[in-house]
């Protein structure tokens, strides 16, 4: 499995569950956020956690394989497309805005994608996520989790590997903290990578690991 970060909460998660390679893209953003969204992304599935310029530019992602357009997952429910299993779990942000978090299964690896959540998880959400290998969560503060609260959410989920999102990068208009604030809060083994390549057998067995991705 390969995981690539495009900025904010947008990731490409690519694997080969059967014969063909498939991709899921999370929260494609509008260029109005200050970053230029990649023009050449294609996917079988696009998961969008809410409706905003940060998350819902689904038209920017082309279809993959026989699909002219990706399958959009925006709400609660269970879906399986091209070997990618997705569970949408409904919730709200602090201000009552509708928000969906996702449990994604690909190549036997279980991923929790929290979108632009700005609060700790409820017991019901933790139960719905279940056992998680990789946790992708926002850490930059402001309209999303800050480093301290994000650290608490990590303790709630207890993943094997953590990937932060929504932190300060050149060009983004939203004011976020530097990722180093979260890294110091976590104080766990860290790797900096351009792209995460991971197999289920290579997931950390004991200590949690933090992977900071460069924006592609």
N, C-alpha and C positions, 0 to 999 in steps of 0.2 A: 504494500500500500504506500502511496505517495500523498503527502499533504503539503500544499503550497498556500501561502498567505498573500492576499492581494491588498490588504489594508482594511481598517475598521474590523468588521466581523465577517469579511468575505474570504472564504477558503475554497480551494478545489481539493476534493478528496477522491483519489483515483485508485482503483483496484481491478483485479481480474478474477471475479468470483467463479466464472465458468470458462467460456472460450474467449470471449471478447473483453477488451478493457472498457470499463465504465467509469463515469465521473459524476459526483454530486457536488454542486456549487451552493454555498451558503450565502445568504444576504448580499446579493449583488447591489452595489450602491450607484447613485447618480453622480455625475461629475461635479454637481453643485456642492458636494462636500469638500471640494478642494483637491481631491485626488482623481486621476484619470483611470477609469475602470478599463481593464484589458478588452481589446476589441475582438480578440480571436478565441474566446472561451467557448467551449461546447460541453454539453452535459446531458446525461439521461434524466437527471433529477435536479431541480432547484428548490431548496428549502428556505423559506422566508419567514423570519420570526415575527415580523409586524409590518405595518404599512408606514413607511417613511422614506425620505431620500437616502437614508443609510442602508436600507434593507430590501427595497422592493422594485429594483430595476431588472425584473426578470426578462424583459425583452432584449436585454443586452447579451444574453446567453443563447447560443445556437443549440439546435438539437444534436443528438449523437446517434450514430448508427442509422437505423431506419426511422428514427424520430426527427421530424422537421422542427419540432420545438420540444424543449424539455418538459417532463411531467412536473407540475408545480405542487409543492406541499406547503400549505400556509396555516392549516388548522389542525386541531386534535384529530387523531385517528391513526390507524395502522395501514401502512402501504408497503408493497414490494414491487419494485420496478427494476428490470434488468439485473437481478441478483443483489440489489441494494434494498435492505429492509429499513424502513423509517417509521418511527413512532413519534407523532406530534402530541405534546402534552400542554394543554391549555393553562394559561395563568394570566396574571396582570402585573404591570409595573406598579410602582408606588402610587402613581397618579391615577391608576385605574385603567390605563391604556392596555388594550388586549395585547397579549404577547404569548408566543409559543416557543417552548424549548423542545429539543429533539434528541431522541435516542436513535443512533444510526449504527447499523451492523453491516460490515463489509469485510470479506475475507476472514470471518470469525472474530474480528476485532470490534469491540463495543465502544462507541464514541458518544459522549454527551456534549451537545452543542447548545450553549445557553444564550446565544444571540446577544442582545444588548440589555440583559437583565440588570436591575439596579437594587436588588435585595437578596437576602438569603432565601434558600429554597424551603418550601413547606415540607412537612413530613410526607404528604401525599405525593409530591413531586419526586422526592428522594426514592420513595417506594416504587414509583412508576419507572424511574430511570434504572433501578436495579444495579447489579454489579457492572461497573464501568472500567474499561481499560484506559481510555484517553479522554481527558476533560478539556474542552476548549471554552474559555470564559473571559469576559471583559475585565480589565484591571485598572483602567485609566482614570476613574472617578468622573465627577460631573454628572452626566446623564446615565452613567453605567456604574457598575461596582467599583469602589475604590480598592486600593491594594489590601487594606486590612480586612474589609468585608469579603473580598475575593479569597483571601487566605482562609477565612472561616468557611466559605462555601467548599473549598478544596477539602477541608476537614469533614464536611458533611458527606461528600461524595466518595472520598477515599479512592481516587483513581491510581493507576500505576504510572501514568505519564500526564503532564500538564502542559497545555499550550495557551499562552496568554494572547488576548486580542484587545482591540480598542485602546491603544496607547499612542503616545505622541510620535508622529513621523512627519517628515518635512512635507509641507503643503496642506495638511489636513486643517480645516477651519475650526473644528471643535477643539476646545482646550482640554487636553488630556495630560496626565502625569507621564513621566518617562517610565519605561518598563523596568528600569533599575529599582524603582521604589517597591514594586511587587517582588522582584527577585530577592531583595534584602529581607522583605517580610517573610518569604518562604524559607530562605536559608537551606535549600536542598540542592543536590547535585544538578548542575546546569550545563546544557549544550547550546551553542549558537549555530544555526544551520540555515542554508538557503532553502532547502527542501528536506522535509522529513521522509525518509524511506524506512519503513518498519514492517516487520513480519510479526505475527502473533507470538512465535517462539522467541523473538528477540525483545519482547516487552520486559521492563524491569521486574525482577522476581521479588525483590524485597523493598529497597528504598524507592520512594517516589522520585521521579526525575522531571526536571523542568526543561522544556525545549523552547527557545526563543527563535522564531523564524524571521528572516529578513523579508521585507516586502518584495514580491516578484512583480 
